[in-house]
Amino acid sequence: MNQAIIEQLIKLFGPAILKLIMDQVNKPKPIATPGNPVPKPEQSDDNFPDDSIPAPLAPIARVVAKLGRAAYSKQRFPEEFTHENPFGLIRNLNEIEAGAANIPYGSKAWIDLTPYDKNGKEILRDAFIGAGLSYKTEHHVGDASIKGDGALPDGTPKPYETVDTENVGNGISAWESSVGCLHQVKLHTEGSRECYGKLDGVESNHFTIKVS
């Protein structure tokens, strides 16, 4: 460093402070070589900020399937589509899921799958995607189903398998936008339909909806 600059710095900071600054500037940096990794620096060393590294995803221990949403057929129930309820949503989902109330045929239903770890903590979407679990899902409603095979590098689903029946038809938009965790079906006919799913091979609870 130029002597004139050093003299000016001494006047500004004093010799003791300048020495500390120069020691930090001239501090040798560790060199990484094959077989000789750089040791983890102390957290207080500003030259090596302590980057936050995400922890690995905890394994899926439990999957909860539920009736996430349902909507009337506009053709059968136009009066249900109002200013207050423009999408004709069905409100008593808990009763329908428990088998205490029926859902009209022609309705649409969305089956939602939620993963939890062994501590009962919900595994959130970002962690689910980051662990490569997108579209590794299955949904079953009666004999109809959709089974995913994971995601391509660009995040879109790999070829998936759907089975439609005369009783239940599969939608696809909700499944794609939810990385495979939410699936929409249309309930064409009356009868009982058992519903469940799987996330990365872990099977959910089962429940039965009654279509009338």
C-alpha positions in Angstrom: 0.0 0.0 0.0 1.3 3.5 -0.8 3.1 5.1 2.1 1.2 8.4 1.8 -2.1 6.5 2.1 -0.8 4.6 5.2 0.2 7.9 6.9 -3.3 9.3 6.2 -5.0 6.2 7.6 -2.8 6.4 10.7 -4.0 10.0 11.3 -7.6 8.9 10.8 -7.7 5.7 12.8 -4.5 5.6 14.8 -1.8 2.9 14.5 -3.6 0.2 16.6 -6.8 0.3 14.5 -4.9 0.4 11.3 -2.9 -2.7 12.3 -6.2 -4.6 12.9 -7.5 -3.5 9.5 -4.3 -4.5 7.7 -4.1 -7.9 9.5 -7.7 -8.7 8.3 -6.9 -7.5 4.7 -3.7 -9.5 4.6 -5.1 -12.6 6.3 -4.2 -15.6 4.1 -7.2 -17.4 2.7 -7.4 -21.2 3.0 -6.9 -23.1 -0.2 -9.0 -26.1 -1.1 -7.1 -29.0 -2.8 -8.4 -32.5 -3.7 -8.4 -34.5 -0.5 -7.8 -31.3 1.6 -11.2 -29.6 2.1 -11.4 -26.2 3.6 -12.3 -26.5 7.2 -15.6 -24.8 8.3 -14.7 -21.3 9.4 -15.8 -19.7 12.6 -19.3 -18.2 12.3 -17.8 -14.8 13.3 -15.5 -14.7 10.2 -17.0 -12.3 7.8 -15.0 -13.8 4.9 -17.0 -17.0 5.2 -20.7 -16.2 5.9 -22.6 -19.1 7.4 -24.9 -20.1 4.5 -28.3 -21.5 5.5 -28.5 -25.1 4.1 -31.9 -26.7 4.2 -32.3 -29.9 6.2 -33.3 -33.1 4.3 -37.0 -33.8 4.0 -38.3 -36.0 6.8 -39.9 -39.2 5.5 -43.6 -39.1 4.9 -45.1 -41.0 7.9 -48.8 -40.3 7.3 -51.1 -39.1 4.6 -54.5 -37.6 5.2 -57.1 -37.7 2.5 -60.1 -35.4 2.7 -62.9 -33.9 0.6 -61.2 -30.6 -0.1 -64.0 -29.0 -2.1 -67.2 -29.8 -3.9 -69.5 -28.0 -6.3 -73.0 -28.5 -7.6 -73.8 -29.2 -11.2 -74.9 -25.9 -12.7 -77.2 -27.8 -15.1 -79.0 -29.5 -12.2 -78.9 -26.8 -9.6 -78.7 -23.4 -11.3 -80.2 -21.8 -8.2 -77.1 -22.7 -6.2 -75.0 -20.3 -8.3 -75.6 -16.9 -6.7 -73.8 -13.6 -6.2 -72.7 -14.8 -2.8 -71.7 -18.3 -4.1 -70.7 -17.8 -7.8 -69.0 -21.2 -8.1 -71.9 -23.2 -6.6 -69.8 -24.6 -3.8 -71.2 -27.3 -1.6 -70.8 -26.3 2.1 -71.3 -29.4 4.3 -68.1 -31.2 3.3 -67.5 -32.7 6.7 -70.9 -34.3 6.8 -70.5 -35.7 3.2 -67.0 -37.0 4.1 -68.3 -38.7 7.2 -71.2 -40.3 5.2 -73.8 -38.4 7.2 -75.0 -36.4 4.1 -75.1 -37.2 0.4 -73.6 -35.3 -2.5 -75.8 -34.9 -5.7 -74.8 -36.8 -8.8 -73.3 -34.5 -11.5 -71.3 -32.7 -8.8 -67.6 -32.1 -8.9 -65.4 -33.1 -6.0 -61.8 -32.4 -5.1 -59.8 -35.0 -3.1 -56.9 -33.5 -1.2 -53.9 -35.4 0.0 -51.7 -33.9 2.8 -48.4 -35.5 4.0 -47.1 -35.4 7.6 -43.8 -36.5 9.1 -43.4 -38.8 12.1 -43.8 -35.8 14.5 -47.2 -34.9 13.0 -45.8 -31.8 11.2 -47.3 -31.1 7.8 -44.7 -31.3 5.0 -45.2 -28.1 3.0 -45.3 -27.7 -0.7 -41.7 -26.3 -1.1 -40.2 -29.1 0.8 -42.3 -31.6 -1.1 -41.2 -30.3 -4.4 -37.6 -29.9 -3.3 -37.4 -33.6 -2.3 -38.4 -34.7 -5.8 -41.9 -35.9 -4.8 -43.9 -33.9 -7.3 -46.6 -36.1 -9.0 -45.6 -39.2 -7.1 -49.2 -39.5 -6.1 -52.3 -41.5 -6.5 -56.0 -40.7 -6.1 -58.8 -43.3 -6.1 -62.5 -42.5 -6.2 -64.4 -45.7 -6.6 -62.8 -47.6 -9.5 -61.6 -44.4 -11.1 -58.0 -43.3 -10.5 -55.1 -41.2 -11.5 -51.5 -42.3 -10.8 -48.5 -40.1 -11.4 -44.9 -41.2 -12.0 -43.0 -38.1 -10.8 -41.8 -34.9 -12.5 -39.6 -34.1 -15.5 -36.6 -31.8 -15.0 -38.7 -28.8 -16.0 -41.2 -29.6 -13.2 -44.0 -30.8 -15.4 -45.5 -34.3 -14.8 -44.1 -37.4 -16.5 -46.7 -39.5 -18.3 -49.4 -40.5 -15.9 -52.1 -43.1 -15.9 -55.8 -42.2 -15.6 -58.7 -44.6 -15.3 -62.2 -43.1 -16.0 -65.4 -45.1 -15.4 -69.0 -44.6 -16.2 -69.5 -43.4 -12.6 -66.5 -41.1 -12.2 -64.6 -38.9 -14.6 -61.1 -37.5 -13.9 -60.2 -33.8 -14.3 -56.5 -32.8 -14.6 -56.1 -29.1 -14.0 -56.1 -29.2 -10.2 -53.8 -32.2 -10.2 -51.3 -30.4 -12.4 -51.3 -27.1 -10.4 -51.0 -28.9 -7.0 -48.0 -31.1 -8.1 -50.3 -34.1 -7.8 -51.8 -33.5 -4.3 -55.3 -32.3 -5.2 -57.5 -34.0 -7.8 -60.9 -33.2 -9.2 -63.4 -35.7 -10.3 -67.0 -35.5 -11.6 -69.5 -37.8 -10.0 -71.7 -39.0 -12.9 -74.0 -41.5 -11.3 -75.5 -42.5 -7.9 -73.9 -44.9 -5.5 -71.1 -45.1 -2.9 -67.6 -44.2 -3.8 -64.6 -45.1 -1.7 -61.9 -42.4 -1.7 -58.2 -42.6 -0.8 -54.8 -41.8 -2.1 -51.0 -42.3 -1.8 -48.1 -40.0 -1.7 -44.7 -41.6 -2.5 -46.2 -45.0 -1.8 -47.6 -44.1 1.6 -51.4 -44.8 1.7 -53.9 -42.4 3.2 -57.0 -43.0 5.2 -60.1 -44.2 3.3 -63.5 -42.5 3.4 -66.7 -43.1 1.4 -69.0 -40.5 -0.2 -72.6 -41.3 -1.0 -73.8 -39.9 -4.3 -77.6 -39.5 -4.8 
